[in-house]
């Protein structure tokens, strides 16, 4: 799949910015079915190493896409979360969900930052925090901080990837 994306971007390099934004959004939003962070990282490295986009643009697009995905997941959880948590599929996993909710309730906005750096839970944390009692403004501020830190880490990884790849 990654080869197909790089071929597509080579032939359509004017769409690199859309790809970065879209994959950043999809890896953050709960309904995107866990898009791999590796795909986003590969697109960012490709865009940087082929001079399709400046590093600042790459990072801003990724941060904005991931923040929009997180906010969408949070409000999706606020709006539909309680009904989804009552489904038979989730009820079978209620013990694990309860553990996660206790952790999120206890740590609140700190879990937003932690969740941003753990790919396996990245899209689930905003959804579950939306179901919790965390206020939207508090989530927003925490997510801006988390996405900014994540963006700085992404920039660092993109820059040093040239050492390992090229």
Secondary structure as a PSIPRED ss2 file (coil, helix, strand):
# PSIPRED VFORMAT (PSIPRED V4.0)

   1 X C   1.000  0.000  0.000
   2 X H   0.000  1.000  0.000
   3 X H   0.000  1.000  0.000
   4 X H   0.000  1.000  0.000
   5 X H   0.000  1.000  0.000
   6 X H   0.000  1.000  0.000
   7 X H   0.000  1.000  0.000
   8 X H   0.000  1.000  0.000
   9 X H   0.000  1.000  0.000
  10 X H   0.000  1.000  0.000
  11 X H   0.000  1.000  0.000
  12 X C   1.000  0.000  0.000
  13 X H   0.000  1.000  0.000
  14 X H   0.000  1.000  0.000
  15 X H   0.000  1.000  0.000
  16 X H   0.000  1.000  0.000
  17 X H   0.000  1.000  0.000
  18 X H   0.000  1.000  0.000
  19 X H   0.000  1.000  0.000
  20 X H   0.000  1.000  0.000
  21 X H   0.000  1.000  0.000
  22 X H   0.000  1.000  0.000
  23 X H   0.000  1.000  0.000
  24 X H   0.000  1.000  0.000
  25 X H   0.000  1.000  0.000
  26 X H   0.000  1.000  0.000
  27 X H   0.000  1.000  0.000
  28 X H   0.000  1.000  0.000
  29 X C   1.000  0.000  0.000
  30 X H   0.000  1.000  0.000
  31 X H   0.000  1.000  0.000
  32 X H   0.000  1.000  0.000
  33 X C   1.000  0.000  0.000
  34 X C   1.000  0.000  0.000
  35 X C   1.000  0.000  0.000
  36 X C   1.000  0.000  0.000
  37 X H   0.000  1.000  0.000
  38 X H   0.000  1.000  0.000
  39 X H   0.000  1.000  0.000
  40 X H   0.000  1.000  0.000
  41 X H   0.000  1.000  0.000
  42 X H   0.000  1.000  0.000
  43 X H   0.000  1.000  0.000
  44 X H   0.000  1.000  0.000
  45 X H   0.000  1.000  0.000
  46 X H   0.000  1.000  0.000
  47 X H   0.000  1.000  0.000
  48 X H   0.000  1.000  0.000
  49 X H   0.000  1.000  0.000
  50 X C   1.000  0.000  0.000
  51 X C   1.000  0.000  0.000
  52 X C   1.000  0.000  0.000
  53 X C   1.000  0.000  0.000
  54 X C   1.000  0.000  0.000
  55 X H   0.000  1.000  0.000
  56 X H   0.000  1.000  0.000
  57 X H   0.000  1.000  0.000
  58 X H   0.000  1.000  0.000
  59 X H   0.000  1.000  0.000
  60 X H   0.000  1.000  0.000
  61 X H   0.000  1.000  0.000
  62 X H   0.000  1.000  0.000
  63 X H   0.000  1.000  0.000
  64 X H   0.000  1.000  0.000
  65 X H   0.000  1.000  0.000
  66 X H   0.000  1.000  0.000
  67 X H   0.000  1.000  0.000
  68 X H   0.000  1.000  0.000
  69 X H   0.000  1.000  0.000
  70 X H   0.000  1.000  0.000
  71 X H   0.000  1.000  0.000
  72 X H   0.000  1.000  0.000
  73 X H   0.000  1.000  0.000
  74 X H   0.000  1.000  0.000
  75 X H   0.000  1.000  0.000
  76 X H   0.000  1.000  0.000
  77 X H   0.000  1.000  0.000
  78 X H   0.000  1.000  0.000
  79 X H   0.000  1.000  0.000
  80 X H   0.000  1.000  0.000
  81 X H   0.000  1.000  0.000
  82 X H   0.000  1.000  0.000
  83 X H   0.000  1.000  0.000
  84 X H   0.000  1.000  0.000
  85 X H   0.000  1.000  0.000
  86 X C   1.000  0.000  0.000
  87 X C   1.000  0.000  0.000
  88 X H   0.000  1.000  0.000
  89 X H   0.000  1.000  0.000
  90 X H   0.000  1.000  0.000
  91 X H   0.000  1.000  0.000
  92 X C   1.000  0.000  0.000
  93 X C   1.000  0.000  0.000
  94 X H   0.000  1.000  0.000
  95 X H   0.000  1.000  0.000
  96 X H   0.000  1.000  0.000
  97 X H   0.000  1.000  0.000
  98 X H   0.000  1.000  0.000
  99 X H   0.000  1.000  0.000
 100 X H   0.000  1.000  0.000
 101 X H   0.000  1.000  0.000
 102 X H   0.000  1.000  0.000
 103 X H   0.000  1.000  0.000
 104 X H   0.000  1.000  0.000
 105 X H   0.000  1.000  0.000
 106 X H   0.000  1.000  0.000
 107 X H   0.000  1.000  0.000
 108 X C   1.000  0.000  0.000
 109 X C   1.000  0.000  0.000
 110 X H   0.000  1.000  0.000
 111 X H   0.000  1.000  0.000
 112 X H   0.000  1.000  0.000
 113 X H   0.000  1.000  0.000
 114 X H   0.000  1.000  0.000
 115 X H   0.000  1.000  0.000
 116 X H   0.000  1.000  0.000
 117 X C   1.000  0.000  0.000
 118 X C   1.000  0.000  0.000
 119 X C   1.000  0.000  0.000
 120 X C   1.000  0.000  0.000
 121 X C   1.000  0.000  0.000
 122 X H   0.000  1.000  0.000
 123 X H   0.000  1.000  0.000
 124 X H   0.000  1.000  0.000
 125 X H   0.000  1.000  0.000
 126 X H   0.000  1.000  0.000
 127 X H   0.000  1.000  0.000
 128 X H   0.000  1.000  0.000
 129 X H   0.000  1.000  0.000
 130 X H   0.000  1.000  0.000
 131 X H   0.000  1.000  0.000
 132 X C   1.000  0.000  0.000
 133 X C   1.000  0.000  0.000
 134 X C   1.000  0.000  0.000
 135 X C   1.000  0.000  0.000
 136 X H   0.000  1.000  0.000
 137 X H   0.000  1.000  0.000
 138 X H   0.000  1.000  0.000
 139 X H   0.000  1.000  0.000
 140 X H   0.000  1.000  0.000
 141 X H   0.000  1.000  0.000
 142 X H   0.000  1.000  0.000
 143 X H   0.000  1.000  0.000
 144 X H   0.000  1.000  0.000
 145 X H   0.000  1.000  0.000
 146 X H   0.000  1.000  0.000
 147 X H   0.000  1.000  0.000
 148 X H   0.000  1.000  0.000
 149 X H   0.000  1.000  0.000
 150 X H   0.000  1.000  0.000
 151 X H   0.000  1.000  0.000
 152 X H   0.000  1.000  0.000
 153 X H   0.000  1.000  0.000
 154 X H   0.000  1.000  0.000
 155 X H   0.000  1.000  0.000
 156 X H   0.000  1.000  0.000
 157 X H   0.000  1.000  0.000
 158 X H   0.000  1.000  0.000
 159 X H   0.000  1.000  0.000
 160 X H   0.000  1.000  0.000
 161 X H   0.000  1.000  0.000
 162 X H   0.000  1.000  0.000
 163 X H   0.000  1.000  0.000
 164 X H   0.000  1.000  0.000
 165 X H   0.000  1.000  0.000
 166 X C   1.000  0.000  0.000
